[in-house]
């Protein structure tokens, strides 16, 4: 393997990223031992403390497992890793068979948003429902600038997700809009049809206020699915 020395700043972070990308890219297949600490230290020209720190982060990301005998085995990340790895996948080798992660995240957004709308119609308080309706009524005043509509749309959806009473959905929402998943950087013009449909926002709010859970779920899924790119990516294998 070609020797690659890395910069001295944030050595363990750089080493973690390089080893992560090897695992995600298949150069270190599941079930195989990770290269020994001393060999990694020699390969990258770093001390073994930096290697141990990088391996610890790999273990925390559930990319490797350290056995009782001291061997570090590569795990099948498709079976063990969580959403916190999404940014790593996005930054990894472009040869990965991970499909279009932005598309995948937008599909997840549509699923979470649809069910959050359903639960919100069932669970939210009358005060929360009234605020969702008021915010939807004010939504049109934020346009026609897509960036302003995008900001208003996130604030409105936060009310719905909070009203769902589902903490896991709320944390997923935070990841989706906060940049942990590659949705926050989606160009606004990709979301034009969704953002400009003021009438759908108002109707969805009315469904929630009227406790029409299934109607809210259907309309939310339809609205959010408009921003999912139509191009097909590779399937996750």
Secondary structure as UniProt FT lines:
FT   TURN            9..10
FT   HELIX           11..25
FT   TURN            30..31
FT   HELIX           37..44
FT   HELIX           48..60
FT   TURN            61..62
FT   STRAND          64..66
FT   TURN            68..69
FT   STRAND          72..74
FT   HELIX           77..80
FT   HELIX           83..85
FT   HELIX           86..91
FT   TURN            94..95
FT   HELIX           101..123
FT   HELIX           126..139
FT   HELIX           140..142
FT   HELIX           146..164
FT   HELIX           167..178
FT   TURN            182..185
FT   HELIX           188..191
FT   HELIX           192..195
FT   HELIX           198..209
FT   TURN            210..211
FT   HELIX           213..225
FT   TURN            226..227
//
